């Protein structure tokens, strides 16, 4: 597996290096971090002088790859004081700051040195356990404050926001407290096995029920209207389903429910999102479970 990933990574690196608009490029994710698993894909970040961002992906040799293209100014955000603070909550927040993105990154080419300097600073910060623990505490405190604000929110909004808080301001600091950063996002539930009570609480927040839950979801998904399938199929079949087939049923379904809100119309995919018939009661339960999750992580 590693050899196949490395071979494709070399080919893609050569392709990206031949593009004159790219100033720098890094290989990110599990391969450069030495954490390859059977479902690993290839993640690249490219940088240019353009002020817009962009995204490209594909499948080659049976391996999914993607590249995020960002303005070169993105690299100026590696600031130890600013990165101690959690990103402001919003329904579009995924918790992937430049620190998470460039953690363990391999510089493929760098025409002006900015990427090399940024990666070195990320390494320095992530090796500072005291700095990481302070960052974790800041995230947890902020998440708890955001959660308190959901008491008066619409039930669906509250459930979705609580789930996002659980990951961005809960699971993120869970890994910071262990001297690491969140990686292999599609395996979040399975990777919590070291702390069964945290894992159980997290699964309940997202209404995850193992393979049986995935099977019900997938059967329902395949009955979705064509416009939903057109948008959703690339992610579901290229990224999510392969992980499920490797035993990440909860991870695959959690991943879908985490990203779907800003991507597909909620009114159409309502049945896929793990909502219950009594959504007011579900809201109360999920808010309580998320509060308990953050509190337990804070005690670690």
C-alpha positions in Angstrom: 0.0 0.0 0.0 2.7 2.5 1.0 4.6 1.8 -2.3 1.5 2.4 -4.4 0.8 5.7 -2.5 4.4 6.8 -2.9 4.5 6.0 -6.6 1.4 8.0 -7.3 2.5 10.8 -5.0 5.7 11.2 -7.0 3.8 11.3 -10.3 1.4 13.9 -9.0 4.2 16.0 -7.5 5.9 16.1 -10.9 2.6 17.2 -12.5 2.1 20.0 -9.9 5.7 21.1 -10.2 5.2 21.5 -14.0 2.4 24.0 -13.4 3.8 27.5 -13.6 1.1 29.1 -11.4 2.1 27.0 -8.4 4.7 28.5 -6.2 4.9 25.7 -3.6 3.3 22.4 -2.9 3.2 20.0 0.1 2.1 16.4 0.6 -0.1 16.3 3.7 -2.1 13.6 5.5 -1.3 10.1 6.5 1.6 9.3 4.1 4.1 11.9 5.2 3.0 11.5 8.8 3.9 7.8 8.7 0.3 6.8 9.5 -0.8 5.0 6.4 -3.7 2.6 6.8 -5.6 0.5 4.3 -7.9 3.4 3.3 -5.3 6.1 3.0 -5.5 8.5 0.1 -3.3 11.3 -1.1 -3.7 14.9 0.1 -1.8 17.8 -1.4 -1.8 21.6 -0.7 -0.6 23.9 -3.4 0.0 27.6 -3.1 -0.1 30.4 -5.7 -0.2 34.2 -6.0 -3.9 34.1 -6.9 -6.2 35.4 -4.1 -8.8 32.7 -4.7 -8.7 29.1 -3.5 -9.6 26.1 -5.6 -9.9 22.3 -5.3 -9.2 19.4 -7.6 -9.5 15.7 -7.1 -9.6 12.4 -8.9 -8.8 8.7 -8.7 -5.8 7.1 -10.3 -4.6 3.5 -9.9 -7.5 3.0 -7.5 -6.2 5.7 -5.1 -8.2 8.8 -4.4 -6.2 12.1 -4.5 -7.1 15.7 -3.9 -5.3 19.0 -3.9 -6.4 22.2 -2.2 -5.1 25.3 -3.8 -4.6 28.3 -1.5 -3.2 31.9 -1.7 0.4 32.1 -0.7 -0.8 34.4 2.2 -2.3 31.3 3.8 1.2 30.5 5.1 1.4 33.7 7.0 -1.2 32.4 9.4 1.2 30.1 11.2 1.4 32.3 14.3 1.7 30.7 17.7 -0.4 33.3 19.6 -3.2 33.3 17.0 -3.2 29.5 16.7 -3.7 29.1 20.5 -7.2 30.5 20.0 -10.0 28.3 18.5 -11.5 29.3 15.2 -14.9 31.1 15.6 -17.8 28.8 15.5 -19.9 28.6 12.3 -21.8 25.9 10.4 -18.9 25.9 7.9 -16.2 25.4 10.5 -14.3 22.1 10.2 -11.4 22.8 12.7 -8.7 22.3 10.0 -6.5 25.3 10.7 -3.2 25.7 9.0 -1.6 23.9 12.0 -3.7 20.7 11.4 -3.2 20.9 7.6 0.6 21.3 7.7 1.2 18.9 10.6 3.8 16.4 9.4 3.7 17.8 5.8 6.4 17.0 3.3 7.5 20.0 1.2 7.5 18.8 -2.5 8.7 22.1 -3.9 9.0 25.7 -2.6 10.1 28.5 -4.9 10.3 31.2 -2.3 10.8 29.4 1.0 7.5 30.4 2.7 6.2 26.9 2.8 9.4 25.4 4.2 9.4 28.0 7.0 5.7 27.4 7.8 6.1 23.6 8.0 9.1 24.0 10.3 7.1 26.3 12.6 4.2 23.9 12.7 6.6 21.1 13.7 8.1 23.3 16.5 4.6 24.1 17.9 3.2 20.6 17.8 6.3 19.3 19.7 5.6 21.8 22.5 3.3 19.8 24.8 2.5 22.7 27.1 1.5 24.8 24.1 -0.7 22.1 22.8 -2.4 21.5 26.2 -3.1 25.2 26.5 -4.6 25.2 23.0 -6.8 22.2 24.0 -8.1 24.0 27.1 -8.9 27.1 25.0 -10.8 25.0 22.5 -12.8 23.1 25.2 -13.8 26.3 27.1 -14.9 28.0 23.8 -16.9 24.9 22.8 -18.7 24.8 26.1 -19.6 28.4 25.8 -20.9 27.8 22.2 -22.9 24.8 23.4 -24.6 26.9 26.1 -25.9 29.3 23.4 -27.8 26.5 21.7 -30.4 26.1 24.5 -32.9 28.4 22.6 -32.0 27.3 19.1 -34.3 25.5 16.7 -33.9 21.7 17.4 -32.4 20.8 14.0 -30.0 23.7 14.2 -29.0 22.8 17.7 -28.4 19.1 16.9 -26.2 20.0 13.9 -24.3 22.7 15.7 -23.7 20.4 18.8 -22.3 17.7 16.5 -19.9 20.2 15.0 -18.9 21.5 18.4 -18.3 17.9 19.5 -15.7 17.4 16.7 -14.1 20.9 16.3 -13.9 21.8 20.0 -14.0 18.3 21.6 -12.3 15.7 19.5 -9.7 18.2 18.3 -8.5 18.9 21.8 -8.8 15.2 22.7 -5.9 14.6 20.3 -4.0 17.8 21.4 -4.0 16.5 25.0 -2.3 13.3 23.6 0.4 15.4 22.0 -1.0 15.0 18.5 -3.5 16.6 16.2 -6.7 15.2 14.6 -6.0 13.1 11.6 -7.9 10.4 9.6 -11.1 12.3 10.1 -13.1 9.6 8.5 -12.1 7.2 11.3 -13.0 9.5 14.2 -15.4 7.1 16.1 -13.2 4.1 15.6 -10.1 5.9 16.8 -11.7 6.8 20.1 -11.4 3.1 21.3 -8.8 4.0 23.9 -11.6 5.8 25.8 -14.8 3.7 25.5 -17.0 6.1 27.4 -16.0 9.0 25.1 -16.5 6.7 22.0 -20.0 5.7 23.2 -21.0 9.3 23.9 -19.7 10.5 20.5 -21.5 7.7 18.7 -24.8 8.7 20.4 -24.4 12.3 19.4 -24.2 11.4 15.7 -26.7 8.5 16.1 -24.2 5.9 14.9 -25.1 2.2 15.0 -22.3 0.4 13.4 -22.8 -1.6 10.2 -26.5 -1.9 10.6 -26.8 1.9 10.8 -24.7 2.3 7.7 -26.7 -0.3 5.8 -29.9 1.6 6.5 -28.3 4.9 5.5 -26.8 3.5 2.3 -30.1 2.0 1.2 -31.9 5.3 1.8 -29.1 7.3 0.1 -29.4 5.2 -3.1 -33.1 6.3 -3.3 -32.2 10.0 -3.2 -33.2 12.2 -6.2 -30.7 12.3 -9.1 -29.5 15.8 -8.3 -28.5 14.6 -4.8 -26.7 11.6 -6.2 -24.9 13.7 -8.8 -23.5 15.9 -6.0 -23.0 13.2 -3.4 -21.8 10.1 -5.3 -18.1 11.2 -5.8 -17.6 11.6 -2.0 -19.8 8.7 -1.0 -18.3 6.2 -3.5 -14.7 7.4 -3.7 -14.0 8.3 -0.1 -16.7 7.2 2.3 -17.7 3.8 1.0 -14.1 2.5 0.7 -13.6 3.4 4.4 -16.8 1.6 5.4 -15.7 -1.5 3.5 -12.5 -1.5 5.6 -14.6 -1.5 8.8 -15.2 2.2 9.4 -19.0 2.0 9.2 -19.4 4.6 12.0 -16.6 6.7 10.6 -18.1 6.8 7.1 -21.6 7.8 8.3 -20.2 10.3 10.8 -18.2 11.9 8.0 -21.3 12.2 5.8 -23.4 13.7 8.5 -20.6 16.2 9.4 -20.0 17.5 5.9 -23.4 17.2 4.3 -25.0 20.3 5.9 -23.1 22.8 3.7 -23.1 20.6 0.7 -26.6 19.1 0.2 -30.1 20.6 0.9 -31.1 19.5 4.4 -34.8 19.4 3.5 -34.1 16.7 0.9 -31.5 14.6 2.9 -33.4 14.9 6.2 -33.8 11.1 6.5 -30.0 10.6 6.1 -29.0 12.8 9.0 -29.9 10.7 12.0 -32.7 12.8 13.2 -35.4 11.3 15.4 -39.2 11.7 15.3 -39.2 13.8 18.5 -36.5 16.3 17.6 -37.1 18.5 20.7 -36.3 15.5 22.9 -33.3 14.6 20.6 -32.0 18.2 20.9 -32.1 18.0 24.8 -30.3 14.7 24.7 -27.7 15.7 22.2 -26.9 18.9 24.0 -26.5 17.0 27.3 -24.3 14.3 25.6 -22.1 16.9 24.0 -21.7 18.8 27.3 -20.7 15.5 28.9 -18.3 14.7 26.1 -16.5 18.0 26.4 -16.3 17.7 30.2 -14.9 14.2 30.1 -12.2 15.3 27.5 -11.3 18.3 29.8 -10.7 15.8 32.6 -8.2 13.7 30.7 
